[in-house]
């Protein structure tokens, strides 16, 4: 991973560096969306558990 980053930073080809930056940005946005969705679902599960326990 470090060698890839080093090659990107040292690369004289600016277009390639921009393309890699866009690809990484899309991956990060996808990860944020997935984690947000998972966090919401997890929160709902624990809220349901808390409600079930408190109603007994």
Secondary structure, DSSP 8 states (H G I E B T S, - for coil): -HHHHHHHHH-S-HHHHHHHHHHHHHHHHHHHHHHHHHHHHHHHHHHHHHHHHHT-
